[in-house]
Amino acid sequence: MPSSPQPTISACSPSLILCDVETPIAITGSNLSPVGAETGIAFVAVAGTPFEEGSAASLEVIGTIVSPTRIEGTTPCMELE
């Protein structure tokens, strides 16, 4: 039995995200499924701990797979040091 194609991510828009306001984002790719399902979107800091009021270097939010090529979600607010 042939295996299903692996999901891939190719881009995220917008490419610049403000830190003090939640921002809608769209992640594009291919073979995303199942459509309508929730999926985790991970944010990882390059340096420092900007999430969870300055106590975490990463944070996962929930997004939705809206098509085989698109995930939509909202960025978390971040705290800059």
C-alpha positions in Angstrom: 0.0 0.0 0.0 1.5 3.4 -1.0 2.2 5.8 1.8 0.5 9.2 2.0 2.5 12.2 1.0 4.1 14.0 4.0 2.8 17.4 4.9 5.2 20.3 4.2 5.3 23.9 5.3 6.5 26.5 2.8 5.6 30.0 4.1 4.1 32.0 6.9 2.3 35.4 6.5 2.8 38.0 7.7 6.5 37.6 7.9 6.8 40.4 10.5 4.7 40.0 13.7 4.1 42.6 16.3 5.0 41.5 19.8 2.3 43.4 21.8 -0.8 42.4 19.9 -2.2 39.1 18.8 -1.9 38.8 15.0 -3.8 36.5 12.6 -1.4 34.4 10.6 -1.6 32.0 7.7 0.8 29.1 7.2 0.9 27.7 3.7 2.1 24.3 2.6 0.9 21.1 1.0 -0.7 17.8 2.1 -2.1 19.4 5.3 -4.9 17.3 6.7 -7.5 16.6 7.9 -9.3 19.8 6.8 -11.2 21.3 9.7 -9.0 19.8 12.4 -7.1 21.8 15.0 -3.3 21.7 15.0 -0.6 23.1 17.1 1.5 26.0 15.9 4.8 26.3 17.8 6.6 29.6 18.4 10.2 29.4 19.5 12.3 32.3 20.6 15.7 32.8 19.0 16.9 34.2 22.4 15.4 34.9 25.8 12.0 34.0 27.2 9.4 36.3 25.6 6.4 34.0 26.2 4.2 33.4 29.3 5.0 36.8 30.8 8.8 36.3 30.3 9.1 32.8 31.7 9.1 30.6 28.5 11.3 30.4 25.4 8.5 28.6 23.4 4.8 28.5 23.2 2.2 26.4 21.2 -1.1 27.9 20.1 -4.0 26.2 18.4 -4.6 26.7 14.7 -7.0 25.2 12.2 -6.3 23.4 9.0 -8.6 25.2 6.6 -7.5 23.5 3.4 -4.9 21.0 2.2 -2.6 24.0 1.7 -3.4 26.4 4.5 -3.4 26.6 8.4 -4.8 29.7 10.1 -4.1 30.8 13.7 -3.3 33.8 15.9 0.1 34.7 17.3 0.5 35.0 21.1 1.5 38.3 22.7 5.2 38.4 23.6 7.2 40.3 26.2 10.5 41.8 25.0 13.3 42.2 27.4 
